[in-house]
């Protein structure tokens, strides 16, 4: 006898081996780090996104402090003339109010989701998405105004040339996140309204809320560093 003992790995009941099993685990609300897969993966995604936004804002601050050409005054650049009155940062203030309000409606949607009130949860998610559309529309107006005034990613008639590239890169990347968030919220809200999550629960609403609150939080830093500095 060779002394070797044949061994075999016995998979637990109900577990699919190999890659199909991994895919199945991700799609069946299995837990990782004591939280469901979906929530864990969203936190990992948001962490990676935090690094990207941090790099953008750090690069912006470095450019802002190192440039030898005067930086444009945000209170003048982002001012609007309404009924003959020159009001600084009025559009940005409204955009910020809209986005912060959307965080409130999203938090209410999560609350109703855990109460299993799918109609109110879905409606509040749609209201949140509407606030997101409003924000992006105002941002498009802001972009149009500055482009009309001659601001470009490679130049700026108001001062430092880096202003244009910093502005379009940072606000554009954030606006893309808001736009994706609107599509995400509307997709989840539609499924919630149709009772798609009735059996396995409405934790997906909280996961969508994590993304939306992150987008709102990033805007607070952009608002402080880009528009108030």
For each residue, the residues with C-beta under 8 A, 3 or more apart:
1:
2:
3:
4:
5:
6:
7:
8:
9:
10:
11: 15 16 17
12: 15
13:
14:
15: 11 12 21
16: 11 20 21 24
17: 11 20 21
18: 21 22
19: 22 23
20: 16 17 23 24
21: 15 16 17 18 24 25
22: 18 19 25 26
23: 19 20 26 27
24: 16 20 21 27 28
25: 21 22 28 30 37
26: 22 23 30 37 41
27: 23 24
28: 24 25 37
29: 36 37 38 200 203
30: 25 26 36 37
31: 34 35 36 37
32: 35 36 37 40
33: 40
34: 31
35: 31 32 39 40 43
36: 29 30 31 32 39 40 203
37: 25 26 28 29 30 31 32 40 41
38: 29 41 42 203 204 207
39: 35 36 42 43 203 206 207 210
40: 32 33 35 36 37 43 44
41: 26 37 38 44 45
42: 38 39 45 46 207 210 211
43: 35 39 40 46 47 210
44: 40 41 47 48
45: 41 42 48 49
46: 42 43 49 50 210 211 214
47: 43 44 50 51
48: 44 45 51 52
49: 45 46 52 53 177 214
50: 46 47 53 54 214
51: 47 48 54 55
52: 48 49 55 56 173
53: 49 50 56 57 173 174 218 221
54: 50 51 57 58
55: 51 52 58 59
56: 52 53 59 60 169 170 173
57: 53 54 60 61 170 221 222 225
58: 54 55 61 62
59: 55 56 62 63 166
60: 56 57 63 64 166 170 225 226
61: 57 58 64 65 225
62: 58 59 65 66
63: 59 60 66 67 162 166
64: 60 61 67 71 162 166 229
65: 61 62
66: 62 63
67: 63 64 71 160 162
68:
69: 159 160 161
70: 159 160
71: 64 67 159 160 163
72: 76 77 156 158 159 160 163
73: 76 77
74: 77 78 89 226 227 228 229
75: 78 79 88 89
76: 72 73 79 88 158
77: 72 73 74 146 158
78: 74 75 88 89 91 92 142 227
79: 75 76 86 87 88 89 90
80: 86 87 90 91
81: 84 85 86 87
82: 85 87 90
83:
84: 81
85: 81 82
86: 79 80 81
87: 79 80 81 82 90
88: 75 76 78 79
89: 74 75 78 79 92 93 227
90: 79 80 82 87 93 94
91: 78 80 94 95 138 141 142
92: 78 89 95 96 142 223 227
93: 89 90 96 97
94: 90 91 97 98 138
95: 91 92 98 99 135 138 139 142
96: 92 93 99 100 219 220 223
97: 93 94 100 101
98: 94 95 101 102 131 134 135 138
99: 95 96 102 103 131 132 135 178 215 216 219
100: 96 97 103 104 216
101: 97 98 104 105 131
102: 98 99 105 106 128 131 132 135 212 216
103: 99 100 106 107 212 213 216
104: 100 101 107 108
105: 101 102 108 109 124 127 128 131
106: 102 103 109 110 124 125 128 185 208 209 212 213
107: 103 104 110 111 209 213
108: 104 105 111 112 120 124
109: 105 106 112 113 120 121 122 124 125 128 205 209
110: 106 107 113 114 121 205 206 209
111: 107 108 114 115
112: 108 109 115 117 120 121 124
113: 109 110 116 117 118 121 192 202 203 205 206
114: 110 111 202 205 206
115: 111 112
116: 113 198 201 202
117: 112 113 120 121
118: 113 121 122 192 193 195 197 198 202
119: 122 123 193
120: 108 109 112 117 123 124
121: 109 110 112 113 117 118 124 125 189 192 202 205
122: 109 118 119 125 126 189 190 192 193
123: 119 120 126 127 189
124: 105 106 108 109 112 120 121 127 128
125: 106 109 121 122 128 129 185 186 188 189 192 205 208
126: 122 123 129 130 185 186 189
127: 105 123 124 130 131
128: 102 105 106 109 124 125 131 132 185 212
129: 125 126 132 133 181 182 185 186 189
130: 126 127 133 134
131: 98 99 101 102 105 127 128 134 135
132: 99 102 128 129 135 136 178 179 181 182 185 212
133: 129 130 136 137 182
134: 98 130 131 137 138
135: 95 98 99 102 131 132 138 139 178
136: 132 133 139 140 175 178 179 182
137: 133 134 140 141
138: 91 94 95 98 134 135 141 142
139: 95 135 136 142 143 171 175 178
140: 136 137 143 144
141: 91 137 138 144 145
142: 78 91 92 95 138 139 145 146 171
143: 139 140 146 147 168 171
144: 140 141 147 148
145: 141 142 148 149
146: 77 142 143 149 151 164 167
147: 143 144 150 151 152
148: 144 145
149: 145 146 157 158
150: 147 155 156 157 158
151: 146 147 155 156 157 158 163 164 167
152: 147 155 156 164
153: 164 165 168 169
154: 161 164 165
155: 150 151 152 161 164
156: 72 150 151 152 159 160 161 162 163 164
157: 149 150 151
158: 72 76 77 149 150 151 163
159: 69 70 71 72 156 163
160: 67 69 70 71 72 156 163
161: 69 154 155 156 164 165
162: 63 64 67 156 165 166
163: 71 72 151 156 158 159 160 166 167
164: 146 151 152 153 154 155 156 161 167 168
165: 153 154 161 162 168 169
166: 59 60 63 64 162 163 169 170 226
167: 146 151 163 164 170 171 226
168: 143 153 164 165 171 172
169: 56 153 165 166 172 173
170: 56 57 60 166 167 173 174 222 226
171: 139 142 143 167 168 174 175 222 226
172: 168 169 175 176
173: 52 53 56 169 170 176 177
174: 53 170 171 177 178 215 218 219 222
175: 136 139 171 172 178 179
176: 172 173 179 180
177: 49 173 174 180 181 215 218
178: 99 132 135 136 139 174 175 181 182 215
179: 132 136 175 176 182 183
180: 176 177 183 184
181: 129 132 177 178 184 185 211 212 215
182: 129 132 133 136 178 179 185 186
183: 179 180 186 187
184: 180 181 187 188 208 211
185: 106 125 126 128 129 132 181 182 188 189 208 212
186: 125 126 129 182 183 189 190
187: 183 184 190 191
188: 125 184 185 191 192 204 205 208
189: 121 122 123 125 126 129 185 186 192 193
190: 122 186 187 193 194
191: 187 188 194 196 197 204
192: 113 118 121 122 125 188 189 195 196 197 202 204 205
193: 118 119 122 189 190
194: 190 191
195: 118 192 198
196: 191 192
197: 118 191 192 200 201 202 204
198: 116 118 195
199:
200: 29 197 203
201: 116 197
202: 113 114 116 118 121 192 197 205 206
203: 29 36 38 39 113 200 206 207
204: 38 188 191 192 197 207 208
205: 109 110 113 114 121 125 188 192 202 208 209
206: 39 110 113 114 202 203 209 210
207: 38 39 42 203 204 210 211
208: 106 125 184 185 188 204 205 211 212
209: 106 107 109 110 205 206 212 213
210: 39 42 43 46 206 207 213 214
211: 42 46 181 184 207 208 214 215
212: 102 103 106 128 132 181 185 208 209 215 216
213: 103 106 107 209 210 216 217
214: 46 49 50 210 211 217 218
215: 99 174 177 178 181 211 212 218 219
216: 99 100 102 103 212 213 219 220
217: 213 214 220 221
218: 53 174 177 214 215 221 222
219: 96 99 174 215 216 222 223
220: 96 216 217 223 224
221: 53 57 217 218 224 225
222: 57 170 171 174 218 219 225 226 227
223: 92 96 219 220 226 227 228
224: 220 221 227 228 229
225: 57 60 61 221 222 228 229
226: 60 74 166 167 170 171 222 223 229
227: 74 78 89 92 222 223 224
228: 74 223 224 225
229: 64 74 224 225 226
